[in-house]
Amino acid sequence: MTAVIAASVPLAAGLYLLVTVSWSLGERLILRRRRGPTAGETPVPVQG
């Protein structure tokens, strides 16, 4: 039983890191699209 728990802890930690990093990146992309460029950024022209 201890071996099963010991094996699942790194898996849970990796899954946690994967989810939090992807959530943060997605949130940044969405907020950047809604707010537009910040003071230091040059706007990227949209082609279309």
C-alpha positions in Angstrom: 0.0 0.0 0.0 2.8 2.4 0.8 4.4 1.8 -2.5 1.2 2.7 -4.3 1.0 6.0 -2.4 4.7 6.7 -2.9 4.3 6.2 -6.7 1.2 8.4 -7.0 2.7 11.4 -5.2 5.1 12.4 -8.0 2.3 11.8 -10.5 0.0 14.1 -8.6 2.7 16.8 -8.3 3.4 16.7 -12.0 -0.2 16.9 -12.9 -0.7 19.8 -10.5 2.3 21.7 -12.1 1.0 21.0 -15.6 -2.5 22.2 -14.9 -1.4 25.4 -13.0 1.2 26.4 -15.7 -1.3 25.8 -18.5 -4.0 27.7 -16.7 -1.7 30.6 -16.1 -0.6 30.8 -19.7 -4.2 30.6 -21.0 -5.3 33.3 -18.5 -2.4 35.6 -19.7 -3.3 35.1 -23.3 -7.0 35.8 -22.7 -6.3 38.9 -20.6 -3.7 40.2 -23.1 -6.2 40.0 -25.9 -8.9 41.8 -24.0 -6.7 44.6 -22.6 -4.5 45.2 -25.6 -0.8 46.2 -25.4 0.7 47.5 -22.2 2.6 50.8 -22.0 6.0 49.2 -23.0 4.7 47.0 -25.8 4.3 48.0 -29.4 1.0 46.8 -30.9 1.2 44.0 -33.4 -0.8 44.7 -36.6 -3.5 42.2 -37.3 -3.4 41.0 -40.9 -6.7 40.1 -42.5 
